């Protein structure tokens, strides 16, 4: 797949006259290959997670000793462990290089996935999910993508990675219910392990190598990154959006189940709600990057996410409103995914990108953990409480302050 995509990009780049190419705002041939490699590795690793997302809650409650609250813990504990491991692994990639840390993290994820497949009780599943979560390499991939691209095309690079991840998201969401119906949750965990080993092989062969000597300055300390006033809203955004997403996907399939939809048919729902994002996000973001104007996407992304969640809150009893709320929320969420890491890496020098990306992914996985755990706990009290918390969190985020683009893109 990597060779085919790389050949396609190179061939078509050669076929376009130089006078028709906006070189400043277009990926060069030297950037295209590494961007595709990072995108495919990221998509492969996350494909396994996305296979779980739409069906985990309805299968986890069947484990011996399980309750809705414990299923929420099993759902969210993976993200909690991921969040705790992101910063040290990101810092390690600044110090020892991206590639070895990436391979180490993927190996941990594969071993944890096997342990999840072997779990026989809800408590064993929770422990195995902790092990699985130690393979926290998202920050390494984010930092590597910034290493191999120019600032003027970095948002496009993250958007391409976002498209690859979004494609994996759609495949996982659509295939997850079908596969789980045939092989069960334990079979899906074994599939995750196989996907992780495939990602390791791809990383060993294609992952871009950035020697430590290229970074003349030592790795940045964490404190100045944590307390930087321009970076803090980016970290807050990552936390809020991930919390809202996990709250959403813990309760959303259960809402359809209450309406009588079979678990194996959830793929049709997700195909419909993801289609607007798949078609519209990349051209809109690319146009905004060429014009150097990102305030519109930032506001539209927040508004879409908040309105979509509100529609879900008040319309969970109606299938049309469930479709509308899901599509609107996910469009807003998807708009932010390429913008936040691009803003972050443009504000941080190369020697601090691993650490900064570690904090960014820590914030995201911390939000995912809180969202997953609260989703299960609140559902036991009232089915509408998770949606109410999601709407309230998104509204509070606006008053705390949305991120701002780098000054040269304002």
N, C-alpha and C positions, 0 to 999 in steps of 0.2 A: 504493500500500500504506500509506504513511504517513497519507494523508488518511482512508482507510477505518478504520485502527486508532484514529486520534485521534477520529473521529466515534463509533466504537463505545464508547470509554471515556467520552467526555463524555455521550453519551446515557444510558448505564447509571448513571453517577454521579448524573445528575439524577433518575433514576427511583427512587433509593433514598432513603427518608426520612432526614433528618439524625439522628434518634434511633437509627437502626440502624447508623450509620457510626461506627466508632472513628476520629475525625478525627486523633488524635495519631499513630496507627499506620497510617494509610491515605494513599496519595498524593492530593494535592489536584489539582483540575482544572488549575491553573497548572503543576504538576509533571509531569503525565501526558504532555502533548505533547512537551516537551523530552526526557523519558526515552525515549519511543518513537523520536524522531529519532536520538538518540545510539545507541540499541540497533540500529536498522536500518542505520545507517552502519557500526557496528562489525561487525555480522553480514555485511554485504555484502563488506567488505574481507577478513574472515577466511574467507568461503566459498571464495574462490580458493585459500587455503592448504590448507583442509580437503579440497578436491578432489584435492590432491597427496598428502596424508598416507598414504592406504592403499596407494598403488601406486608411489610414487617409487622405492623401493629396487629393485623388480623390473624397472623400466624403465631406471633410470639405469645399471645394470650392462651394458646393451647398447650404450652409447655407445662409439665408437672410443677405445681407450686406457684404458677403464674397468677397475677392479678393485673388489672389495667395499669395500676401504678408501677408494678415491677416491670411490665412490658415497656412502659415509658422510660424506666431506668436503663433497661437493655438497649433501647433505641438511642438514648442520649449519651450513655456512658462512653460510647465510641468517640463521639465528637469531643467530649470532655478530655479524654486521653490525648486525642489529636491536638487539642488546643495547648495542652501542657508541653507537648513534645515539639511543637512548631518552632519556638524561639531557640532552644538549644541546637536543633538540627539546622536552622537557618544560619545561626552564628557559626556552626561547624563548617557549613559550606563556604562561608567567607574565609575561613582559616585554612581548610584542607581541600577545597574545590567542590564544585557542584556534583560532578558525576559519582564519585565514591559514596557521598552521603546519600544520593538518590538511590543507588543500588542497595545500600544498607537498609534504607527505609522500606523499599519495596519487598525485601526479603522478610522483614518483620511483619509486614502486612500479610504476606502469603502464609506465614506460619500461624498468625492469629486467625486467619480465615479457616485453616484446617481445624484449629481448635474449636471454632464456632460450629463447624460441621459435626464434630464429635460430641458436642454438648447434649446432655440428655435431660437436664432440668433448667429452669429459668435462672437459677443461681450460677450454674456452670456456664450458661450462655453469657451472663453478665461478665464473669471473669474472663471468658474468652474474648469478648468484645473489647475489654481493656487491653489485652495483648494485641489485638488487631489494630487498635488505635495508635499504638506506638510507632507505626510506620508513617509518620507525618512528614511527607515530602512536598506538600503543596508550596511551601515557601521557597524551596530550592528551585522548583520549576519556574515560579514567578521571577525570581532573581535571575535565572539563566536567560529568560526571555529578554529581560532588560539589558543583559550583557551583550547580546548579539544584535540589537536594533538601535537605530538613531532615535532621538527624542521626537522628531517630526513625524515618525511613522509608528511610534510605539503603541498608540491607541489602536491602530489597525492591527498590529501584531497580536495584541491582547484580544481584539475582536475575533481574529482568525482562530486563536486558541479557544475563545468563547464559543465559536461556531462548532469546533470539533467537540468541545465538552458538551455543548447543547445537543449535538447529534447523538453523542453517547447518552445524554440524558433522555432524549426521546426514545432511543433504542431500548435503554434500560427500563424506562417507564412502561413502554408498550410490551416489551418481551417479559418483564418481571412477572406479571400476573399469569401469563401463559406458561412460563417455565415452572413457576412455583406450583401450579396445578398439576404438573407432571412429575417433578422431581422433589417437591417439598422444599422447606426452608433450608434443611441441611444440605440438600443437593445444590442449592444456589450458593451456599458458602464454599463448597468444593469448587464450583465454577469460578468464584472470586479468586481462589488460590491459583487456579490455572491462568486466569487473566493476569494476575500479578507476575507470575513467572514469564509470561509472554512480554509484559512491559519491561521486565528486567533484561530480557534478550534484546529488545528493541533499543533500550537505553545503552546497553553495552556496545552496540554496533553503531548507533547513529547520534547519540547525545553529543551536542557541541561541547568541545573541550576548551576551557578558559584557564590557562596555567596561572598558578598563584602569583608568578612574577609579573603578570600584567597589572596587578594592583600594587602600586608602589607604596601606598599608605597602609598602615595596619588596620584591622577590622575596627569599625567604630564601636564605642561603648553604647550600651542600651539606653542609658539614662537620657542623653540628649535627644534620642529618637522618640522615646516615650513622652517627653515633656515638650516636644516641638508643637507650637500652637497651630501650625498649618497642617501637621500630620494627624493631630488628635481627631478632627472630624472624620477623617478617612477611616480610622480605627473604629470610631463609634458607628459609622455607617455599616462597616463589615459586620459588627456585632448585631445591630438592629435587623438588618436584612436577613442574616442567617437565622436569628431567633424567629422572625416572622415566617421564614420559609419552612422551618422544621415544625413549628406550630401548625402551619397550614397543611403540610403533608402527613402529619400524624392524624389530623381530624378529617381531612378532605375525603380520603377513601372510605372512612367510616360513615360519612354523610351519604355517600352514594350507596353504601351497603344498606343504610336505613331506608332508602328509597326503593330497595329491592333489586339493585343491580348486582349481578354475580361478580365475584372477585376476578374471574378469568376475563370479564368483559371491560375491566377498567382501562385497558389500553385504548379503547375507542374514545373515552373521555379525554385522556391525556393527549392523544393525537390532535384533537380539536383545540384544546386550550393552549398548546405550544405552537400551533401553526402561525399565529400573528407574529410572535417573537422571531421565529425562524425566518420569516419573509422580510421583516421590516427593520430589525435592530441593526444589522450590519450596514445597509445603505444609509441609514439615518446617522449612525455614528461616524462613518467615513465622511459624509458631507459636513458634519459638524467639525471634524478634525481639519479638513481642508480650509474651512472658513475661520478656524481658530475660535469658535464660539461653542462653549460647552454648558453655559448656564441654562439654555433651553432644555437639553436632555436631562440635566440634573433635576430641574423642577418637574418636567413631564414624568420622569421615572418615579419620583416620590409621589406625585399625584395619582399616577396609575396604580401604584402599589397600595396606597391608602384607600382609594375608591374601590378597587377590586376586593380588598379585604372587607370593606364595609358592606359591599353587595353580598358577599358570602355570609357575613354575620346575619343580615336581615332576610336573606333569601335561601337559606340552606334547605328549606322544605320544597323548593321548586327546581326542577332539573335545568330549565333555561337560565335561571339566575346563578345556579352553580357553574354552568358553562361560562357565563359572562364574567362572574367574579373571578374564576380561575384564570381565564385568558387575560383579563385586565391586570390582575395582580402579577402574573408571571411576566407580562410585558414590561412592567415597571421594574421588577427585579432584574430582568435580563439587561435592561439599559445600563444599569450600574456596574455590571460585571466587568466589562472592558475598561470603564472609566476609572474606577478606583485604583487598580494596580498601576495604570498608566500615570495617574496623578502622583501616586506614591513614589514610583521609581524615578520620575523626573525631578523630584525634590531631594533625592538621596544620592550621594556619590556611590560609585561602584563598590567601594570597600565596605559600605553599610547596607547594601541591598539585601543580602541574605538575612541580616538581623531585622531590618525594617519589614521585609516580607514575612519573617517569622512572627513578628508582632501582629501584622495585618492578618495572617492566617490564624494566629492564636485568637484574635478577636472574633473572627468568623466562626471558628469551631467552638469557642466558648458560647457564642450566641446559639449555635446549633444544639449544643448540649443542654443549655437552659430551656430552649424551645421544646426539645424532645422530652425532657423530664417533666416540665410543667404541663405539656400536652396530655400526658397520661394522668398526672395528678389531678388536673383541673377537670378532665373528662369524668372522673369518678364523682365529682361534686355536681357538675352541670355540663351538658354537651355544648352550651353556648359560651362558656367561660374562656376557652382557648381563643375563639374568634374575637371576643371582646378584648382580651389582652393584646391580641395582634393589632387591632385597630388603635387601641390606646397607645401602644408602643410606637407605631408609625406616626401618630399625631405628635407625641412628645418629642420624637426625633426632629421634626420640623422646627420646633421651638428651641431645641438645644443647638441647632445650626447644621444645615446641610454642608457637605464638603464644597470647597471652592476650587476652580481649576487653577493650574500654575499661572503665574502672572503673565507669561508670554503667550498664554492661550486665552486670556480673559477677553 
